[in-house]
Amino acid sequence: MKVRKLLSGALIIALLSGCSAAASNEGGVKDGTGASSGQAASVESSVYAAESGASNGDTASEGSSDSENLVTGDETSAYEDQEVVPLKDLCEDYFLLGVGINGSTLENQTLNIPQYMELSKEQFNSCTMTNLMKSCYILDQFGSQDNLKNGNEEPALNFASIDPTLQWCKDNGMKMRGHTLVWHTQAPGWFFREGYTDDGEYVDKDTMLLRMESYIRQLVTHVQDEYPGVIYCWDVVNEAVEPGAYDPDSYFMCRTMTGEDPNPWYDTIGEDYVEMAFTYARKYVDEDVKLFYNDYNTYQTPKTQAIYDLCSHLKDEGLIDGIGMQGYWGIDYPNDEAIKTAITKFAELGLEIQVTELSIGVESETPEQFEKQATRYGQVFKLLHDMDTEAGGPANITCVTLFGLVDHYREGDTTNTRIFDQNYEPKPAYFAIKNEMEQY
């Protein structure tokens, strides 16, 4: 029994360390306008960096980790007479309110912090695992190689990284966004290679399609069988549109590169990988589970149009239910009109719209900056309320997810985009959202 436990522990460590290697050079950087810098990977990779404590030059975490700049309570003094109420209740007539369950390992995930989980349950009715549901945490290289030795070409999966959080959701009545089935980043290179080896040649298209279908089937089936009703939607494909590095023959600017590295899904399958991922997801998910395409910088005009073209085709094929708009925005960008234009364009398709990773950071952690952050959060929630069909707007906005709960939730986490401080006290941003949504 002890030997089995040791082997199991070693396997989990191997799986999680594989994700660290996959992400080590994938940090995305955005310039001051909110535009992606060249062909950089998305800032979602920076979430990994911030949560894992990575600090190399290629990984950009949001905000400052300078302890002298930390504001840990004084910034709420102007709001001390205001009552703290569940924000999910204020938003319930319009959209679900989601929170990120942070963490890059089984040890540092916020599931291990009771105060974090209790506050999440109190304030939110949807959650997203920000890292641990990505493929590098779930794919099992040694198990996949053993499968091949036994004549089975399908990859092996291990669900140790996601089962505890799914069980918490099941026990506490919390819905979850599944994030994400197919993404070029944080996907282990061996998954695309002959023999499931690190240095093999890329497999052919048919083999990769078999692996993709098997991965989606195994993951979706496990979740639905073991935790029925928990996951209500999936980000099927993440960030496949890239105006800075795309196939010129692609009708939706299909990404060919991520930074200086190739997109392995494109290299093995071609632009068809997006449609095939949705095809397999539709085949295996329960009929009431929604399928989303998710991306960042969706407000930039070329990308807005390309995403529209992609999702229009997927809708014609009966394969998609919604579009996820990540929200790595700043105090001063993008402007409201850019966001409204993108939402209005996507709404023409009749698909659900969700803001999936709302994160508004500050340059320095001062009372003045946190007040500006609060103002921007309030403006964003006003915009989303006004755009929602329930308020007479054009878009069926069904969820808004804040990609985390508290700043600096553990040592090494440098993110300051969240609406509670590290002492679990509400920041001005919390009260800005509260005061905005109380009006409705």
Secondary structure, DSSP 4 states (H G I P E B T S, - for coil): -HHHHHHHHHHHHHHHHHHHHHHTT----B-TTS-B-TTPPPTHHHHHHHHHT--STT---SS---GGG---SGGGGGGTTSPP--HHHHHTTT-EEEEEE--SSTTTSGGG-HHHHHHHHHH-SEEEESSTTSHHHHEEHHHHHHHHHTT--SPEE--TTTHHHHHHHHHHT-EEEEEEEEESTT--GGGGBGGG-SSSPBPPHHHHHHHHHHHHHHHHHHHHHHSTTTEEEEEEEES-B-TTSB-TT-TT-BB-EETTEE-HHHHHH-THHHHHHHHHHHHHS-TT-EEEEEES-TTSHHHHHHHHHHHHHHHHTT---EEEE--EE-SS-S-HHHHHHHHHHHHTTT-EEEEEEEEE--SS-SHHHHHHHHHHHHHHHHHHHHHBGGGT-SBEEEEEEES-SBTT-STT-----SSB-TTSPBPHHHHHHHHHHHT-
